[in-house]
């Protein structure tokens, strides 16, 4: 799903479940959109620009999805 898709769903149906973690907790599209936007701002604050690359090593979790969306949002690879 593209970043645009996440924002559209967050606007149209904010409480819709976007991600379910291994422990069963869920994250709504609204929360995922807000969190990924905060991460995108943080990545920009670190000096990352469109076309830069990001590497992440972590467990499969909702935070990983948010990082991917944040990177896509500002044009990172």
PyMOL Python script that loads the backbone (N, CA, C, O; Angstrom):
from pymol import cmd

cmd.read_pdbstr("""\
ATOM      1  N   UNK A   1       0.848  -1.178   0.000  1.00  0.00           N
ATOM      2  CA  UNK A   1       0.000   0.000   0.000  1.00  0.00           C
ATOM      3  C   UNK A   1       0.890   1.237   0.000  1.00  0.00           C
ATOM      4  O   UNK A   1       1.891   1.293   0.715  1.00  0.00           O
ATOM      5  N   UNK A   2       0.522   2.209  -0.795  1.00  0.00           N
ATOM      6  CA  UNK A   2       1.307   3.435  -0.875  1.00  0.00           C
ATOM      7  C   UNK A   2       0.993   4.356   0.296  1.00  0.00           C
ATOM      8  O   UNK A   2      -0.003   4.181   0.999  1.00  0.00           O
ATOM      9  N   UNK A   3       1.860   5.335   0.487  1.00  0.00           N
ATOM     10  CA  UNK A   3       1.643   6.324   1.540  1.00  0.00           C
ATOM     11  C   UNK A   3       0.337   7.063   1.288  1.00  0.00           C
ATOM     12  O   UNK A   3      -0.421   7.325   2.221  1.00  0.00           O
ATOM     13  N   UNK A   4       0.071   7.403   0.021  1.00  0.00           N
ATOM     14  CA  UNK A   4      -1.166   8.102  -0.317  1.00  0.00           C
ATOM     15  C   UNK A   4      -2.359   7.271   0.122  1.00  0.00           C
ATOM     16  O   UNK A   4      -3.331   7.813   0.648  1.00  0.00           O
ATOM     17  N   UNK A   5      -2.297   5.965  -0.085  1.00  0.00           N
ATOM     18  CA  UNK A   5      -3.378   5.076   0.335  1.00  0.00           C
ATOM     19  C   UNK A   5      -3.605   5.109   1.834  1.00  0.00           C
ATOM     20  O   UNK A   5      -4.746   5.090   2.295  1.00  0.00           O
ATOM     21  N   UNK A   6      -2.530   5.158   2.589  1.00  0.00           N
ATOM     22  CA  UNK A   6      -2.637   5.224   4.051  1.00  0.00           C
ATOM     23  C   UNK A   6      -3.337   6.505   4.468  1.00  0.00           C
ATOM     24  O   UNK A   6      -4.232   6.478   5.312  1.00  0.00           O
ATOM     25  N   UNK A   7      -2.938   7.625   3.885  1.00  0.00           N
ATOM     26  CA  UNK A   7      -3.556   8.910   4.231  1.00  0.00           C
ATOM     27  C   UNK A   7      -5.018   8.953   3.835  1.00  0.00           C
ATOM     28  O   UNK A   7      -5.848   9.483   4.574  1.00  0.00           O
ATOM     29  N   UNK A   8      -5.343   8.399   2.674  1.00  0.00           N
ATOM     30  CA  UNK A   8      -6.748   8.379   2.224  1.00  0.00           C
ATOM     31  C   UNK A   8      -7.604   7.553   3.180  1.00  0.00           C
ATOM     32  O   UNK A   8      -8.696   7.971   3.564  1.00  0.00           O
ATOM     33  N   UNK A   9      -7.105   6.386   3.560  1.00  0.00           N
ATOM     34  CA  UNK A   9      -7.853   5.536   4.484  1.00  0.00           C
ATOM     35  C   UNK A   9      -7.946   6.199   5.850  1.00  0.00           C
ATOM     36  O   UNK A   9      -9.000   6.162   6.486  1.00  0.00           O
ATOM     37  N   UNK A  10      -6.849   6.809   6.310  1.00  0.00           N
ATOM     38  CA  UNK A  10      -6.852   7.486   7.612  1.00  0.00           C
ATOM     39  C   UNK A  10      -7.887   8.606   7.638  1.00  0.00           C
ATOM     40  O   UNK A  10      -8.524   8.837   8.666  1.00  0.00           O
ATOM     41  N   UNK A  11      -8.059   9.303   6.513  1.00  0.00           N
ATOM     42  CA  UNK A  11      -9.036  10.388   6.443  1.00  0.00           C
ATOM     43  C   UNK A  11     -10.462   9.852   6.353  1.00  0.00           C
ATOM     44  O   UNK A  11     -11.375  10.392   6.977  1.00  0.00           O
ATOM     45  N   UNK A  12     -10.648   8.793   5.576  1.00  0.00           N
ATOM     46  CA  UNK A  12     -11.988   8.265   5.341  1.00  0.00           C
ATOM     47  C   UNK A  12     -12.492   7.372   6.468  1.00  0.00           C
ATOM     48  O   UNK A  12     -13.678   7.390   6.797  1.00  0.00           O
ATOM     49  N   UNK A  13     -11.595   6.597   7.054  1.00  0.00           N
ATOM     50  CA  UNK A  13     -11.986   5.620   8.075  1.00  0.00           C
ATOM     51  C   UNK A  13     -10.866   5.513   9.110  1.00  0.00           C
ATOM     52  O   UNK A  13     -10.174   4.496   9.167  1.00  0.00           O
ATOM     53  N   UNK A  14     -10.682   6.552   9.929  1.00  0.00           N
ATOM     54  CA  UNK A  14      -9.520   6.630  10.815  1.00  0.00           C
ATOM     55  C   UNK A  14      -9.377   5.492  11.818  1.00  0.00           C
ATOM     56  O   UNK A  14      -8.257   5.164  12.212  1.00  0.00           O
ATOM     57  N   UNK A  15     -10.454   4.897  12.231  1.00  0.00           N
ATOM     58  CA  UNK A  15     -10.363   3.831  13.240  1.00  0.00           C
ATOM     59  C   UNK A  15     -10.185   2.440  12.626  1.00  0.00           C
ATOM     60  O   UNK A  15     -10.073   1.454  13.355  1.00  0.00           O
ATOM     61  N   UNK A  16     -10.159   2.352  11.312  1.00  0.00           N
ATOM     62  CA  UNK A  16      -9.925   1.064  10.637  1.00  0.00           C
ATOM     63  C   UNK A  16      -8.557   0.526  11.046  1.00  0.00           C
ATOM     64  O   UNK A  16      -7.595   1.286  11.166  1.00  0.00           O
ATOM     65  N   UNK A  17      -8.475  -0.761  11.257  1.00  0.00           N
ATOM     66  CA  UNK A  17      -7.232  -1.395  11.690  1.00  0.00           C
ATOM     67  C   UNK A  17      -6.253  -1.465  10.530  1.00  0.00           C
ATOM     68  O   UNK A  17      -6.571  -1.989   9.463  1.00  0.00           O
ATOM     69  N   UNK A  18      -5.054  -0.928  10.756  1.00  0.00           N
ATOM     70  CA  UNK A  18      -4.007  -0.944   9.737  1.00  0.00           C
ATOM     71  C   UNK A  18      -3.039  -2.101   9.944  1.00  0.00           C
ATOM     72  O   UNK A  18      -2.635  -2.765   8.989  1.00  0.00           O
ATOM     73  N   UNK A  19      -2.670  -2.336  11.208  1.00  0.00           N
ATOM     74  CA  UNK A  19      -1.655  -3.334  11.531  1.00  0.00           C
ATOM     75  C   UNK A  19      -2.037  -4.032  12.826  1.00  0.00           C
ATOM     76  O   UNK A  19      -2.529  -3.406  13.765  1.00  0.00           O
ATOM     77  N   UNK A  20      -1.801  -5.344  12.863  1.00  0.00           N
ATOM     78  CA  UNK A  20      -1.985  -6.112  14.091  1.00  0.00           C
ATOM     79  C   UNK A  20      -0.631  -6.711  14.456  1.00  0.00           C
ATOM     80  O   UNK A  20      -0.020  -7.419  13.656  1.00  0.00           O
ATOM     81  N   UNK A  21      -0.173  -6.424  15.661  1.00  0.00           N
ATOM     82  CA  UNK A  21       1.124  -6.916  16.130  1.00  0.00           C
ATOM     83  C   UNK A  21       1.027  -8.380  16.542  1.00  0.00           C
ATOM     84  O   UNK A  21      -0.062  -8.938  16.682  1.00  0.00           O
ATOM     85  N   UNK A  22       2.181  -8.976  16.728  1.00  0.00           N
ATOM     86  CA  UNK A  22       2.253 -10.377  17.136  1.00  0.00           C
ATOM     87  C   UNK A  22       1.514 -10.613  18.450  1.00  0.00           C
ATOM     88  O   UNK A  22       0.906 -11.665  18.646  1.00  0.00           O
ATOM     89  N   UNK A  23       1.568  -9.631  19.349  1.00  0.00           N
ATOM     90  CA  UNK A  23       0.902  -9.796  20.647  1.00  0.00           C
ATOM     91  C   UNK A  23      -0.605  -9.527  20.581  1.00  0.00           C
ATOM     92  O   UNK A  23      -1.301  -9.608  21.593  1.00  0.00           O
ATOM     93  N   UNK A  24      -1.102  -9.206  19.382  1.00  0.00           N
ATOM     94  CA  UNK A  24      -2.535  -9.009  19.196  1.00  0.00           C
ATOM     95  C   UNK A  24      -3.003  -7.569  19.288  1.00  0.00           C
ATOM     96  O   UNK A  24      -4.164  -7.278  18.998  1.00  0.00           O
ATOM     97  N   UNK A  25      -2.117  -6.661  19.688  1.00  0.00           N
ATOM     98  CA  UNK A  25      -2.520  -5.252  19.735  1.00  0.00           C
ATOM     99  C   UNK A  25      -2.635  -4.712  18.312  1.00  0.00           C
ATOM    100  O   UNK A  25      -1.893  -5.110  17.414  1.00  0.00           O
ATOM    101  N   UNK A  26      -3.575  -3.806  18.134  1.00  0.00           N
ATOM    102  CA  UNK A  26      -3.800  -3.264  16.798  1.00  0.00           C
ATOM    103  C   UNK A  26      -3.505  -1.770  16.753  1.00  0.00           C
ATOM    104  O   UNK A  26      -3.548  -1.075  17.769  1.00  0.00           O
ATOM    105  N   UNK A  27      -3.211  -1.305  15.568  1.00  0.00           N
ATOM    106  CA  UNK A  27      -2.952   0.114  15.331  1.00  0.00           C
ATOM    107  C   UNK A  27      -3.878   0.578  14.222  1.00  0.00           C
ATOM    108  O   UNK A  27      -3.956  -0.045  13.163  1.00  0.00           O
ATOM    109  N   UNK A  28      -4.576   1.674  14.469  1.00  0.00           N
ATOM    110  CA  UNK A  28      -5.502   2.210  13.472  1.00  0.00           C
ATOM    111  C   UNK A  28      -4.737   2.959  12.380  1.00  0.00           C
ATOM    112  O   UNK A  28      -3.572   3.322  12.545  1.00  0.00           O
ATOM    113  N   UNK A  29      -5.425   3.177  11.268  1.00  0.00           N
ATOM    114  CA  UNK A  29      -4.822   3.960  10.191  1.00  0.00           C
ATOM    115  C   UNK A  29      -4.509   5.378  10.657  1.00  0.00           C
ATOM    116  O   UNK A  29      -3.490   5.947  10.267  1.00  0.00           O
ATOM    117  N   UNK A  30      -5.362   5.941  11.473  1.00  0.00           N
ATOM    118  CA  UNK A  30      -5.120   7.292  11.993  1.00  0.00           C
ATOM    119  C   UNK A  30      -3.819   7.331  12.784  1.00  0.00           C
ATOM    120  O   UNK A  30      -2.976   8.198  12.554  1.00  0.00           O
ATOM    121  N   UNK A  31      -3.653   6.388  13.721  1.00  0.00           N
ATOM    122  CA  UNK A  31      -2.437   6.349  14.532  1.00  0.00           C
ATOM    123  C   UNK A  31      -1.209   6.071  13.668  1.00  0.00           C
ATOM    124  O   UNK A  31      -0.145   6.648  13.893  1.00  0.00           O
ATOM    125  N   UNK A  32      -1.355   5.184  12.676  1.00  0.00           N
ATOM    126  CA  UNK A  32      -0.235   4.853  11.793  1.00  0.00           C
ATOM    127  C   UNK A  32       0.163   6.079  10.966  1.00  0.00           C
ATOM    128  O   UNK A  32       1.352   6.336  10.776  1.00  0.00           O
ATOM    129  N   UNK A  33      -0.813   6.828  10.478  1.00  0.00           N
ATOM    130  CA  UNK A  33      -0.528   8.029   9.688  1.00  0.00           C
ATOM    131  C   UNK A  33       0.161   9.088  10.542  1.00  0.00           C
ATOM    132  O   UNK A  33       1.120   9.719  10.098  1.00  0.00           O
ATOM    133  N   UNK A  34      -0.321   9.283  11.751  1.00  0.00           N
ATOM    134  CA  UNK A  34       0.286  10.274  12.652  1.00  0.00           C
ATOM    135  C   UNK A  34       1.715   9.867  13.007  1.00  0.00           C
ATOM    136  O   UNK A  34       2.632  10.686  12.951  1.00  0.00           O
ATOM    137  N   UNK A  35       1.897   8.617  13.368  1.00  0.00           N
ATOM    138  CA  UNK A  35       3.217   8.135  13.776  1.00  0.00           C
ATOM    139  C   UNK A  35       4.207   8.188  12.611  1.00  0.00           C
ATOM    140  O   UNK A  35       5.346   8.622  12.786  1.00  0.00           O
ATOM    141  N   UNK A  36       3.781   7.749  11.427  1.00  0.00           N
ATOM    142  CA  UNK A  36       4.691   7.763  10.287  1.00  0.00           C
ATOM    143  C   UNK A  36       5.052   9.195   9.899  1.00  0.00           C
ATOM    144  O   UNK A  36       6.178   9.449   9.470  1.00  0.00           O
ATOM    145  N   UNK A  37       4.119  10.131  10.041  1.00  0.00           N
ATOM    146  CA  UNK A  37       4.418  11.529   9.754  1.00  0.00           C
ATOM    147  C   UNK A  37       5.441  12.076  10.753  1.00  0.00           C
ATOM    148  O   UNK A  37       6.343  12.819  10.366  1.00  0.00           O
ATOM    149  N   UNK A  38       5.309  11.717  12.021  1.00  0.00           N
ATOM    150  CA  UNK A  38       6.281  12.147  13.029  1.00  0.00           C
ATOM    151  C   UNK A  38       7.665  11.584  12.716  1.00  0.00           C
ATOM    152  O   UNK A  38       8.671  12.283  12.838  1.00  0.00           O
ATOM    153  N   UNK A  39       7.705  10.331  12.318  1.00  0.00           N
ATOM    154  CA  UNK A  39       8.986   9.721  11.953  1.00  0.00           C
ATOM    155  C   UNK A  39       9.590  10.399  10.732  1.00  0.00           C
ATOM    156  O   UNK A  39      10.800  10.622  10.683  1.00  0.00           O
ATOM    157  N   UNK A  40       8.755  10.733   9.740  1.00  0.00           N
ATOM    158  CA  UNK A  40       9.238  11.423   8.541  1.00  0.00           C
ATOM    159  C   UNK A  40       9.863  12.764   8.914  1.00  0.00           C
ATOM    160  O   UNK A  40      10.916  13.127   8.388  1.00  0.00           O
ATOM    161  N   UNK A  41       9.226  13.490   9.808  1.00  0.00           N
ATOM    162  CA  UNK A  41       9.772  14.767  10.255  1.00  0.00           C
ATOM    163  C   UNK A  41      11.104  14.563  10.975  1.00  0.00           C
ATOM    164  O   UNK A  41      12.037  15.349  10.811  1.00  0.00           O
ATOM    165  N   UNK A  42      11.179  13.506  11.770  1.00  0.00           N
ATOM    166  CA  UNK A  42      12.429  13.191  12.465  1.00  0.00           C
ATOM    167  C   UNK A  42      13.547  12.830  11.502  1.00  0.00           C
ATOM    168  O   UNK A  42      14.692  13.239  11.699  1.00  0.00           O
ATOM    169  N   UNK A  43      13.229  12.072  10.467  1.00  0.00           N
ATOM    170  CA  UNK A  43      14.233  11.710   9.467  1.00  0.00           C
ATOM    171  C   UNK A  43      14.729  12.951   8.733  1.00  0.00           C
ATOM    172  O   UNK A  43      15.922  13.080   8.456  1.00  0.00           O
ATOM    173  N   UNK A  44      13.813  13.861   8.419  1.00  0.00           N
ATOM    174  CA  UNK A  44      14.212  15.123   7.780  1.00  0.00           C
ATOM    175  C   UNK A  44      15.110  15.937   8.715  1.00  0.00           C
ATOM    176  O   UNK A  44      16.098  16.530   8.281  1.00  0.00           O
ATOM    177  N   UNK A  45      14.758  15.957   9.998  1.00  0.00           N
ATOM    178  CA  UNK A  45      15.545  16.701  10.979  1.00  0.00           C
ATOM    179  C   UNK A  45      16.964  16.143  11.099  1.00  0.00           C
ATOM    180  O   UNK A  45      17.897  16.867  11.447  1.00  0.00           O
ATOM    181  N   UNK A  46      17.116  14.862  10.811  1.00  0.00           N
ATOM    182  CA  UNK A  46      18.440  14.245  10.831  1.00  0.00           C
ATOM    183  C   UNK A  46      19.238  14.574   9.572  1.00  0.00           C
ATOM    184  O   UNK A  46      20.417  14.236   9.469  1.00  0.00           O
ATOM    185  N   UNK A  47      18.584  15.238   8.613  1.00  0.00           N
ATOM    186  CA  UNK A  47      19.276  15.644   7.394  1.00  0.00           C
ATOM    187  C   UNK A  47      19.040  14.753   6.198  1.00  0.00           C
ATOM    188  O   UNK A  47      19.641  14.964   5.145  1.00  0.00           O
ATOM    189  N   UNK A  48      18.185  13.771   6.334  1.00  0.00           N
ATOM    190  CA  UNK A  48      17.916  12.893   5.198  1.00  0.00           C
ATOM    191  C   UNK A  48      17.067  13.626   4.170  1.00  0.00           C
ATOM    192  O   UNK A  48      16.154  14.373   4.524  1.00  0.00           O
ATOM    193  N   UNK A  49      17.375  13.406   2.891  1.00  0.00           N
ATOM    194  CA  UNK A  49      16.680  14.059   1.794  1.00  0.00           C
ATOM    195  C   UNK A  49      16.220  13.034   0.774  1.00  0.00           C
ATOM    196  O   UNK A  49      16.679  11.892   0.761  1.00  0.00           O
ATOM    197  N   UNK A  50      15.294  13.471  -0.089  1.00  0.00           N
ATOM    198  CA  UNK A  50      14.766  12.617  -1.156  1.00  0.00           C
ATOM    199  C   UNK A  50      15.919  11.914  -1.877  1.00  0.00           C
ATOM    200  O   UNK A  50      16.906  12.538  -2.269  1.00  0.00           O
ATOM    201  N   UNK A  51      15.764  10.609  -2.036  1.00  0.00           N
ATOM    202  CA  UNK A  51      16.775   9.813  -2.714  1.00  0.00           C
ATOM    203  C   UNK A  51      17.778   9.152  -1.785  1.00  0.00           C
ATOM    204  O   UNK A  51      18.483   8.232  -2.197  1.00  0.00           O
ATOM    205  N   UNK A  52      17.855   9.607  -0.533  1.00  0.00           N
ATOM    206  CA  UNK A  52      18.752   8.957   0.425  1.00  0.00           C
ATOM    207  C   UNK A  52      18.231   7.563   0.760  1.00  0.00           C
ATOM    208  O   UNK A  52      17.069   7.244   0.509  1.00  0.00           O
ATOM    209  N   UNK A  53      19.096   6.751   1.322  1.00  0.00           N
ATOM    210  CA  UNK A  53      18.736   5.384   1.681  1.00  0.00           C
ATOM    211  C   UNK A  53      18.721   5.221   3.194  1.00  0.00           C
ATOM    212  O   UNK A  53      19.481   5.856   3.924  1.00  0.00           O
ATOM    213  N   UNK A  54      17.823   4.342   3.634  1.00  0.00           N
ATOM    214  CA  UNK A  54      17.681   4.065   5.066  1.00  0.00           C
ATOM    215  C   UNK A  54      17.749   2.549   5.246  1.00  0.00           C
ATOM    216  O   UNK A  54      17.131   1.794   4.496  1.00  0.00           O
ATOM    217  N   UNK A  55      18.501   2.124   6.238  1.00  0.00           N
ATOM    218  CA  UNK A  55      18.549   0.705   6.580  1.00  0.00           C
ATOM    219  C   UNK A  55      18.008   0.539   7.998  1.00  0.00           C
ATOM    220  O   UNK A  55      18.356   1.295   8.905  1.00  0.00           O
ATOM    221  N   UNK A  56      17.164  -0.450   8.168  1.00  0.00           N
ATOM    222  CA  UNK A  56      16.561  -0.707   9.473  1.00  0.00           C
ATOM    223  C   UNK A  56      16.693  -2.190   9.772  1.00  0.00           C
ATOM    224  O   UNK A  56      16.376  -3.033   8.932  1.00  0.00           O
ATOM    225  N   UNK A  57      17.159  -2.500  10.958  1.00  0.00           N
ATOM    226  CA  UNK A  57      17.218  -3.879  11.410  1.00  0.00           C
ATOM    227  C   UNK A  57      16.414  -3.949  12.698  1.00  0.00           C
ATOM    228  O   UNK A  57      16.825  -3.421  13.731  1.00  0.00           O
ATOM    229  N   UNK A  58      15.284  -4.597  12.625  1.00  0.00           N
ATOM    230  CA  UNK A  58      14.425  -4.722  13.800  1.00  0.00           C
ATOM    231  C   UNK A  58      13.460  -5.877  13.586  1.00  0.00           C
ATOM    232  O   UNK A  58      13.363  -6.434  12.492  1.00  0.00           O
ATOM    233  N   UNK A  59      12.759  -6.220  14.635  1.00  0.00           N
ATOM    234  CA  UNK A  59      11.785  -7.296  14.546  1.00  0.00           C
ATOM    235  C   UNK A  59      10.571  -6.820  13.748  1.00  0.00           C
ATOM    236  O   UNK A  59      10.374  -5.620  13.557  1.00  0.00           O
ATOM    237  N   UNK A  60       9.781  -7.749  13.298  1.00  0.00           N
ATOM    238  CA  UNK A  60       8.560  -7.441  12.573  1.00  0.00           C
ATOM    239  C   UNK A  60       7.559  -6.846  13.565  1.00  0.00           C
ATOM    240  O   UNK A  60       7.084  -7.542  14.463  1.00  0.00           O
ATOM    241  N   UNK A  61       7.240  -5.563  13.403  1.00  0.00           N
ATOM    242  CA  UNK A  61       6.377  -4.858  14.344  1.00  0.00           C
ATOM    243  C   UNK A  61       5.705  -3.686  13.645  1.00  0.00           C
ATOM    244  O   UNK A  61       6.146  -3.271  12.573  1.00  0.00           O
ATOM    245  N   UNK A  62       4.651  -3.151  14.231  1.00  0.00           N
ATOM    246  CA  UNK A  62       3.995  -1.986  13.643  1.00  0.00           C
ATOM    247  C   UNK A  62       4.951  -0.807  13.422  1.00  0.00           C
ATOM    248  O   UNK A  62       4.785  -0.047  12.468  1.00  0.00           O
ATOM    249  N   UNK A  63       5.931  -0.655  14.283  1.00  0.00           N
ATOM    250  CA  UNK A  63       6.903   0.423  14.131  1.00  0.00           C
ATOM    251  C   UNK A  63       7.691   0.286  12.833  1.00  0.00           C
ATOM    252  O   UNK A  63       8.066   1.289  12.225  1.00  0.00           O
ATOM    253  N   UNK A  64       7.943  -0.938  12.409  1.00  0.00           N
ATOM    254  CA  UNK A  64       8.637  -1.163  11.146  1.00  0.00           C
ATOM    255  C   UNK A  64       7.789  -0.658   9.981  1.00  0.00           C
ATOM    256  O   UNK A  64       8.312  -0.033   9.059  1.00  0.00           O
ATOM    257  N   UNK A  65       6.508  -0.920  10.018  1.00  0.00           N
ATOM    258  CA  UNK A  65       5.600  -0.427   8.975  1.00  0.00           C
ATOM    259  C   UNK A  65       5.612   1.097   8.963  1.00  0.00           C
ATOM    260  O   UNK A  65       5.639   1.712   7.897  1.00  0.00           O
ATOM    261  N   UNK A  66       5.591   1.703  10.137  1.00  0.00           N
ATOM    262  CA  UNK A  66       5.602   3.164  10.226  1.00  0.00           C
ATOM    263  C   UNK A  66       6.889   3.749   9.656  1.00  0.00           C
ATOM    264  O   UNK A  66       6.857   4.790   9.001  1.00  0.00           O
ATOM    265  N   UNK A  67       8.016   3.094   9.897  1.00  0.00           N
ATOM    266  CA  UNK A  67       9.289   3.564   9.354  1.00  0.00           C
ATOM    267  C   UNK A  67       9.278   3.474   7.830  1.00  0.00           C
ATOM    268  O   UNK A  67       9.732   4.394   7.149  1.00  0.00           O
ATOM    269  N   UNK A  68       8.773   2.395   7.308  1.00  0.00           N
ATOM    270  CA  UNK A  68       8.685   2.234   5.849  1.00  0.00           C
ATOM    271  C   UNK A  68       7.805   3.326   5.251  1.00  0.00           C
ATOM    272  O   UNK A  68       8.171   3.939   4.248  1.00  0.00           O
ATOM    273  N   UNK A  69       6.656   3.568   5.856  1.00  0.00           N
ATOM    274  CA  UNK A  69       5.753   4.609   5.364  1.00  0.00           C
ATOM    275  C   UNK A  69       6.394   5.993   5.459  1.00  0.00           C
ATOM    276  O   UNK A  69       6.246   6.808   4.548  1.00  0.00           O
ATOM    277  N   UNK A  70       7.106   6.261   6.554  1.00  0.00           N
ATOM    278  CA  UNK A  70       7.778   7.547   6.724  1.00  0.00           C
ATOM    279  C   UNK A  70       8.833   7.753   5.644  1.00  0.00           C
ATOM    280  O   UNK A  70       8.949   8.840   5.078  1.00  0.00           O
ATOM    281  N   UNK A  71       9.593   6.717   5.365  1.00  0.00           N
ATOM    282  CA  UNK A  71      10.626   6.807   4.331  1.00  0.00           C
ATOM    283  C   UNK A  71       9.988   7.066   2.970  1.00  0.00           C
ATOM    284  O   UNK A  71      10.464   7.912   2.214  1.00  0.00           O
ATOM    285  N   UNK A  72       8.921   6.350   2.655  1.00  0.00           N
ATOM    286  CA  UNK A  72       8.221   6.566   1.392  1.00  0.00           C
ATOM    287  C   UNK A  72       7.669   7.979   1.301  1.00  0.00           C
ATOM    288  O   UNK A  72       7.715   8.604   0.242  1.00  0.00           O
ATOM    289  N   UNK A  73       7.151   8.474   2.404  1.00  0.00           N
ATOM    290  CA  UNK A  73       6.511   9.794   2.438  1.00  0.00           C
ATOM    291  C   UNK A  73       7.463  10.903   1.989  1.00  0.00           C
ATOM    292  O   UNK A  73       7.046  11.852   1.325  1.00  0.00           O
ATOM    293  N   UNK A  74       8.736  10.782   2.349  1.00  0.00           N
ATOM    294  CA  UNK A  74       9.681  11.845   1.993  1.00  0.00           C
ATOM    295  C   UNK A  74      10.661  11.423   0.899  1.00  0.00           C
ATOM    296  O   UNK A  74      11.660  12.098   0.653  1.00  0.00           O
ATOM    297  N   UNK A  75      10.364  10.306   0.253  1.00  0.00           N
ATOM    298  CA  UNK A  75      11.146   9.904  -0.923  1.00  0.00           C
ATOM    299  C   UNK A  75      12.456   9.211  -0.636  1.00  0.00           C
ATOM    300  O   UNK A  75      13.396   9.296  -1.426  1.00  0.00           O
ATOM    301  N   UNK A  76      12.525   8.525   0.493  1.00  0.00           N
ATOM    302  CA  UNK A  76      13.733   7.768   0.819  1.00  0.00           C
ATOM    303  C   UNK A  76      13.616   6.344   0.309  1.00  0.00           C
ATOM    304  O   UNK A  76      12.517   5.847   0.060  1.00  0.00           O
ATOM    305  N   UNK A  77      14.750   5.699   0.156  1.00  0.00           N
ATOM    306  CA  UNK A  77      14.777   4.294  -0.233  1.00  0.00           C
ATOM    307  C   UNK A  77      15.193   3.459   0.948  1.00  0.00           C
ATOM    308  O   UNK A  77      15.282   2.237   0.839  1.00  0.00           O
TER     309      UNK A  77
END
""", "prot")
cmd.dss("prot")
cmd.show_as("cartoon", "prot")
cmd.util.cbc("prot")
cmd.orient("prot")
